[in-house]
Amino acid sequence: MACLSPAPQPARGTSRMLMHRPVMLTEALAGLAVRRGGTYLDGTFGRGGHSGAILEALGGSGMLHALDRDPEAGAEAWKRYAATPNFRFHARNFAEVGALAAELGIAGKVDGLLLDLGVSSPQFDDAARGFSFANDGPLDMRMDPRTGESAAQWLARAKDTEIADVLWQYGEERNSRRIARRIVETRAETPIATTAQLAALIASVPGPRSHKIHPATRSFQAIRIHINGELAALLHGALDAAQVRALSDRILATLTGRPPAPKRIDARVRRVAEHLRDELPIEVHTESLAALAGLSAMRLMHLFAEQYGLPMSSYLLWQKLRRAVSLVQGGQSLTDIAQACGFADSSHLTRTFQGFYAIKPSLLADSSYVQVRLC
């Protein structure tokens, strides 16, 4: 576990703690209702705006643990709060809050948990991070540039159907299929390596679009969510907030370890969900599933997300990880589990766990990690 410990440096004054002011800081603090002597978790440190305000409210008492996987966030935490005795920074994904709380012995004792989801302004403003097309830069988009696959690397290898599904499911991009085909056609001649290059490519694709936002806005959002596994961390229970907080009404983002219970399900959509649950295919083949349901691909994707509360790809992954957790705890080998759960191989299984849960599958057999409900 990487964490920042107090260092023998001069203490920072509270006047410097609010250098970066989040947009809804007042509302967030009201929701947390910070009390002196309490224990709090800031799951998304960013540039320290929320953490600074929480520390100011604590007035030197209690304890604040902050997490962020962005190395620049860690550098900012060290610069601003290294000498603050009641602050610890942990270079980890917010999806690990439950595991971290168990390790620190504070599970069930946390008075408040804050999550400010998405991309921070400093990340957008830095062209080198590749989150925005406002300024040209490398097509990266990773929250932690040191690990995982960049957006450029993914776009260089993904099938057009996979790209289209991501653009539609995570960005509701109506031109998803046209854009995906154009990406595949373009990369055959030249690599798509920069944000400006991708934005121009998307803008050149004909089709219906909103005139209120740039044509590439939805696609950039979708690719970023996919690259960082943002929705997967939320939808598949990597964070079990109920096990880390002491007061049920002091949480600013309540997450669940299972898809929301559908209110009404079309029989055709249920047939697809049951197929994904029982067969656990390696990937979602939208066209074949549409044929199974007797619907168009676009109609099936819309109905499934509407009725089950998440995209088919997320539902499939949730089912895979749910089964994998039970098999890991049963002592089966990773090779056997990968085959049983519809992963391409054991490496695919390991990458998925490490990407979405930031832990090795083997650790799930350890009782200290099982305390955090993953399924």
C-alpha positions as CSV (number, residue, x, y, z in Angstrom):
1,M,0.0,0.0,0.0
2,A,1.4,3.3,-1.0
3,C,0.6,6.1,1.4
4,L,1.9,9.5,2.3
5,S,3.0,9.9,5.9
6,P,3.7,13.1,7.7
7,A,7.1,14.6,7.1
8,P,9.1,17.1,9.3
9,Q,8.2,20.1,7.3
10,P,6.6,23.4,8.3
11,A,2.8,23.1,8.7
12,R,0.7,24.6,6.0
13,G,-1.7,27.4,6.9
14,T,-5.4,26.9,6.3
15,S,-5.4,29.8,3.8
16,R,-3.5,27.6,1.3
17,M,-5.8,24.6,1.8
18,L,-8.5,25.9,-0.6
19,M,-6.2,26.7,-3.6
20,H,-8.5,24.6,-5.8
21,R,-12.1,25.2,-5.0
22,P,-14.5,22.5,-6.3
23,V,-17.7,23.6,-7.9
24,M,-20.0,22.2,-5.3
25,L,-17.8,22.5,-2.3
26,T,-20.4,24.0,0.0
27,E,-23.0,21.3,-0.9
28,A,-20.4,18.6,-0.3
29,L,-19.4,19.9,3.1
30,A,-23.1,20.2,4.1
31,G,-23.6,16.6,3.1
32,L,-20.6,15.4,5.1
33,A,-21.5,17.4,8.2
34,V,-17.9,17.1,9.3
35,R,-17.5,16.9,13.1
36,R,-14.3,17.4,15.2
37,G,-12.5,14.2,15.9
38,G,-14.3,12.2,13.1
39,T,-12.8,9.9,10.5
40,Y,-13.3,10.7,6.9
41,L,-12.4,9.4,3.5
42,D,-12.0,11.5,0.3
43,G,-12.0,8.8,-2.4
44,T,-11.1,11.2,-5.2
45,F,-8.4,13.6,-3.9
46,G,-7.8,15.3,-7.3
47,R,-6.0,18.6,-6.4
48,G,-7.1,18.6,-2.8
49,G,-10.0,21.1,-2.8
50,H,-12.4,18.9,-0.8
51,S,-9.6,17.5,1.4
52,G,-8.4,20.9,2.3
53,A,-11.9,22.0,3.3
54,I,-12.4,18.8,5.3
55,L,-9.1,19.3,7.1
56,E,-10.0,22.9,7.9
57,A,-13.4,21.7,9.4
58,L,-11.6,19.0,11.5
59,G,-9.4,21.7,12.9
60,G,-6.4,19.5,13.5
61,S,-8.4,16.7,15.1
62,G,-9.7,13.4,13.7
63,M,-8.3,11.8,10.6
64,L,-8.7,12.2,6.8
65,H,-7.6,9.4,4.4
66,A,-7.5,10.5,0.8
67,L,-7.2,8.3,-2.3
68,D,-6.3,8.9,-5.9
69,R,-4.6,6.9,-8.6
70,D,-3.4,9.9,-10.5
71,P,0.4,10.4,-9.7
72,E,0.0,14.1,-10.1
73,A,-2.6,14.0,-7.3
74,G,-0.1,12.3,-5.1
75,A,2.5,15.0,-5.8
76,E,0.0,17.7,-4.9
77,A,-0.9,15.9,-1.7
78,W,2.7,15.7,-0.7
79,K,3.3,19.3,-1.5
80,R,0.4,20.6,0.4
81,Y,-0.3,18.2,3.3
82,A,2.9,16.3,4.0
83,A,3.2,18.0,7.4
84,T,-0.4,17.6,8.4
85,P,-0.6,15.0,11.2
86,N,-4.2,14.0,10.6
87,F,-3.9,13.4,6.9
88,R,-2.8,10.3,4.9
89,F,-2.7,10.0,1.2
90,H,-3.1,6.5,-0.5
91,A,-2.1,6.1,-4.1
92,R,-5.1,3.9,-4.9
93,N,-8.3,3.7,-6.9
94,F,-11.4,4.9,-5.1
95,A,-12.8,1.4,-5.8
96,E,-10.5,0.2,-3.1
97,V,-12.0,2.2,-0.3
98,G,-13.6,-0.9,1.3
99,A,-10.4,-2.9,1.2
100,L,-8.4,0.1,2.5
101,A,-10.8,0.6,5.4
102,A,-10.5,-3.0,6.4
103,E,-6.7,-2.8,6.2
104,L,-6.7,0.3,8.4
105,G,-9.1,-1.1,10.9
106,I,-11.7,1.6,10.3
107,A,-14.4,-0.4,8.6
108,G,-17.7,0.6,10.1
109,K,-16.0,3.6,11.9
110,V,-15.9,6.1,9.1
111,D,-18.1,9.2,9.6
112,G,-18.1,10.4,6.0
113,L,-17.1,9.3,2.5
114,L,-16.9,11.7,-0.4
115,L,-16.5,10.8,-4.1
116,D,-16.2,13.5,-6.8
117,L,-16.5,11.3,-9.8
118,G,-15.2,12.2,-13.3
119,V,-12.3,14.2,-14.6
120,S,-10.9,17.2,-12.7
121,S,-10.3,20.6,-14.3
122,P,-6.5,20.3,-14.1
123,Q,-6.7,16.9,-15.9
124,F,-8.8,18.4,-18.7
125,D,-6.5,21.5,-18.9
126,D,-3.3,19.4,-19.3
127,A,-3.1,18.5,-23.0
128,A,-0.5,15.8,-22.3
129,R,-3.1,13.8,-20.4
130,G,-5.3,13.4,-23.5
131,F,-8.7,13.9,-21.9
132,S,-9.7,16.9,-24.0
133,F,-9.6,18.0,-27.6
134,A,-9.5,21.7,-26.7
135,N,-5.7,21.5,-27.0
136,D,-3.9,18.9,-29.1
137,G,-2.0,16.2,-27.2
138,P,-1.3,12.5,-27.1
139,L,-4.4,10.3,-27.0
140,D,-3.9,8.8,-23.6
141,M,-7.0,9.4,-21.3
142,R,-5.7,7.2,-18.4
143,M,-6.2,8.4,-14.9
144,D,-2.9,6.7,-14.1
145,P,-0.6,7.0,-17.1
146,R,1.8,4.5,-15.6
147,T,-0.6,1.5,-16.0
148,G,-3.1,0.0,-18.4
149,E,-3.9,0.6,-22.0
150,S,-4.1,4.1,-23.4
151,A,-6.9,5.3,-25.6
152,A,-4.6,5.3,-28.7
153,Q,-3.6,1.7,-28.0
154,W,-7.2,0.5,-27.5
155,L,-8.4,2.3,-30.7
156,A,-5.5,0.7,-32.6
157,R,-6.6,-2.9,-31.9
158,A,-10.4,-2.9,-31.0
159,K,-12.9,-4.2,-33.5
160,D,-15.4,-1.7,-35.0
161,T,-18.2,-3.5,-33.2
162,E,-16.5,-3.1,-29.8
163,I,-15.7,0.6,-30.5
164,A,-19.3,1.2,-31.6
165,D,-20.7,-0.4,-28.4
166,V,-18.5,1.7,-26.2
167,L,-19.5,4.9,-27.9
168,W,-23.2,4.1,-27.7
169,Q,-23.3,2.6,-24.2
170,Y,-21.0,5.1,-22.4
171,G,-21.7,8.2,-24.6
172,E,-25.1,7.6,-26.2
173,E,-23.4,8.6,-29.5
174,R,-26.0,8.2,-32.2
175,N,-23.3,8.0,-34.9
176,S,-21.4,5.3,-33.0
177,R,-21.3,2.7,-35.9
178,R,-20.3,5.3,-38.5
179,I,-17.5,6.7,-36.2
180,A,-16.3,3.2,-35.4
181,R,-16.0,2.2,-39.1
182,R,-14.2,5.5,-39.9
183,I,-11.7,4.8,-37.1
184,V,-10.9,1.3,-38.4
185,E,-10.6,2.6,-41.9
186,T,-8.3,5.4,-40.9
187,R,-6.0,3.4,-38.7
188,A,-5.3,1.0,-41.5
189,E,-3.5,3.9,-43.2
190,T,-2.2,6.0,-40.3
191,P,-2.2,5.6,-36.5
192,I,-4.7,7.7,-34.5
193,A,-2.3,9.1,-31.9
194,T,-3.5,12.6,-30.9
195,T,-6.7,14.2,-29.5
196,A,-7.0,16.7,-32.4
197,Q,-6.7,13.9,-34.9
198,L,-9.5,11.8,-33.3
199,A,-11.7,14.9,-32.8
200,A,-11.3,15.9,-36.5
201,L,-12.0,12.3,-37.6
202,I,-15.3,12.2,-35.5
203,A,-16.3,15.7,-36.7
204,S,-15.9,14.5,-40.3
205,V,-18.4,11.7,-40.0
206,P,-21.8,12.6,-41.3
207,G,-25.0,11.8,-39.3
208,P,-27.3,13.3,-36.7
209,R,-25.7,15.3,-33.9
210,S,-26.4,18.0,-31.4
211,H,-25.4,21.5,-32.4
212,K,-24.9,22.5,-28.7
213,I,-21.7,20.5,-28.2
214,H,-18.7,19.6,-30.2
215,P,-19.3,16.4,-32.3
216,A,-16.5,14.6,-30.5
217,T,-17.7,15.3,-26.9
218,R,-19.7,12.2,-26.4
219,S,-17.1,9.9,-28.0
220,F,-14.3,11.3,-25.8
221,Q,-16.4,10.8,-22.7
222,A,-17.3,7.2,-23.7
223,I,-13.7,6.3,-24.5
224,R,-12.4,7.8,-21.2
225,I,-15.0,5.9,-19.2
226,H,-14.1,2.6,-21.0
227,I,-10.3,3.1,-20.7
228,N,-10.5,3.7,-16.9
229,G,-13.3,1.3,-16.1
230,E,-15.2,4.0,-14.4
231,L,-18.7,2.6,-14.5
232,A,-17.5,-0.9,-13.9
233,A,-16.0,0.2,-10.6
234,L,-19.4,1.6,-9.6
235,L,-21.6,-1.0,-11.0
236,H,-19.8,-4.2,-9.9
237,G,-19.5,-3.4,-6.3
238,A,-15.7,-2.7,-6.1
239,L,-16.7,-0.1,-3.5
240,D,-19.0,-1.2,-0.7
241,A,-19.7,2.0,1.0
242,A,-21.9,0.4,3.6
243,Q,-19.0,-1.4,5.2
244,V,-16.8,1.7,5.7
245,R,-19.1,4.3,7.0
246,A,-20.5,4.7,10.5
247,L,-23.5,6.9,9.7
248,S,-25.7,5.9,6.8
249,D,-26.8,9.5,6.2
250,R,-23.3,10.8,5.9
251,I,-22.4,9.5,2.5
252,L,-22.2,11.5,-0.7
253,A,-22.2,8.6,-3.2
254,T,-24.0,5.4,-2.3
255,L,-22.9,2.6,-4.5
256,T,-24.3,-0.9,-4.9
257,G,-22.6,-4.3,-5.6
258,R,-25.3,-5.4,-7.9
259,P,-27.3,-4.0,-10.9
260,P,-30.4,-2.1,-9.8
261,A,-33.6,-4.3,-9.6
262,P,-35.6,-3.8,-12.8
263,K,-39.1,-2.6,-12.4
264,R,-40.4,-4.3,-15.5
265,I,-38.6,-6.5,-18.0
266,D,-39.6,-7.2,-21.6
267,A,-39.5,-10.9,-22.1
268,R,-37.2,-10.5,-25.1
269,V,-34.7,-8.5,-23.1
270,R,-34.9,-11.0,-20.2
271,R,-34.0,-13.7,-22.7
272,V,-30.8,-11.8,-23.5
273,A,-29.9,-11.2,-19.9
274,E,-30.4,-14.9,-19.1
275,H,-28.2,-15.9,-22.0
276,L,-25.4,-13.6,-20.8
277,R,-25.7,-14.8,-17.2
278,D,-25.7,-18.5,-18.2
279,E,-23.3,-18.6,-21.1
280,L,-20.8,-15.9,-20.0
281,P,-19.5,-15.3,-23.6
282,I,-16.0,-13.7,-23.9
283,E,-17.6,-10.5,-25.3
284,V,-21.0,-9.1,-26.2
285,H,-21.9,-9.7,-29.8
286,T,-24.7,-7.2,-30.2
287,E,-26.0,-8.5,-33.6
288,S,-26.3,-12.1,-32.5
289,L,-28.0,-11.0,-29.2
290,A,-30.4,-8.8,-31.2
291,A,-31.3,-11.8,-33.4
292,L,-31.9,-13.8,-30.2
293,A,-34.3,-11.1,-28.9
294,G,-35.9,-10.5,-32.3
295,L,-35.0,-6.8,-32.0
296,S,-32.8,-4.4,-33.9
297,A,-29.3,-4.0,-32.3
298,M,-30.0,-0.3,-31.4
299,R,-33.4,-1.1,-29.9
300,L,-32.0,-4.0,-27.8
301,M,-29.2,-1.8,-26.4
302,H,-31.6,0.9,-25.5
303,L,-34.2,-1.4,-23.9
304,F,-31.5,-3.4,-22.0
305,A,-29.9,-0.3,-20.5
306,E,-33.3,1.2,-19.7
307,Q,-34.7,-1.9,-18.0
308,Y,-31.6,-3.3,-16.3
309,G,-30.0,0.0,-15.5
310,L,-26.7,-0.7,-17.2
311,P,-25.3,-1.6,-20.6
312,M,-25.1,-5.3,-21.7
313,S,-21.3,-5.2,-21.6
314,S,-21.3,-4.1,-17.9
315,Y,-24.0,-6.6,-17.0
316,L,-21.9,-9.4,-18.6
317,L,-18.8,-8.3,-16.8
318,W,-20.6,-8.1,-13.5
319,Q,-21.9,-11.7,-13.9
320,K,-18.4,-12.9,-14.8
321,L,-16.7,-11.3,-11.8
322,R,-19.5,-12.4,-9.6
323,R,-18.9,-16.0,-10.6
324,A,-15.1,-15.6,-10.6
325,V,-15.1,-14.4,-7.0
326,S,-17.0,-17.5,-5.7
327,L,-14.6,-19.8,-7.7
328,V,-11.5,-18.0,-6.4
329,Q,-12.7,-18.4,-2.9
330,G,-13.3,-22.1,-3.7
331,G,-9.7,-22.6,-4.4
332,Q,-9.8,-23.3,-8.2
333,S,-6.9,-22.3,-10.4
334,L,-7.0,-19.0,-12.4
335,T,-6.8,-21.0,-15.6
336,D,-9.9,-23.0,-14.7
337,I,-11.8,-19.9,-13.5
338,A,-11.0,-18.0,-16.7
339,Q,-12.4,-20.8,-18.8
340,A,-15.5,-21.2,-16.6
341,C,-16.2,-17.5,-16.5
342,G,-15.9,-16.6,-20.1
343,F,-12.5,-14.9,-20.0
344,A,-10.1,-15.3,-22.9
345,D,-7.4,-16.7,-20.6
346,S,-6.0,-16.4,-17.1
347,S,-4.1,-13.2,-18.1
348,H,-7.4,-11.6,-19.3
349,L,-9.0,-12.5,-15.9
350,T,-6.1,-11.1,-14.0
351,R,-6.0,-7.8,-16.0
352,T,-9.8,-7.4,-15.4
353,F,-9.5,-7.8,-11.7
354,Q,-6.5,-5.6,-11.4
355,G,-8.1,-3.0,-13.7
356,F,-11.5,-2.8,-11.9
357,Y,-10.7,-3.9,-8.4
358,A,-7.0,-3.0,-8.3
359,I,-6.2,-6.2,-6.5
360,K,-4.9,-9.6,-7.6
361,P,-7.6,-12.4,-7.9
362,S,-5.6,-14.6,-5.5
363,L,-6.1,-12.1,-2.7
364,L,-9.8,-12.7,-2.8
365,A,-9.2,-16.0,-1.0
366,D,-7.8,-14.0,2.0
367,S,-10.4,-13.2,4.6
368,S,-9.2,-9.6,5.0
369,Y,-10.3,-8.9,1.4
370,V,-13.4,-11.0,1.5
371,Q,-14.7,-8.5,4.1
372,V,-15.4,-6.2,1.2
373,R,-18.4,-7.5,-0.7
374,L,-17.5,-7.8,-4.4
375,C,-20.6,-9.6,-5.5
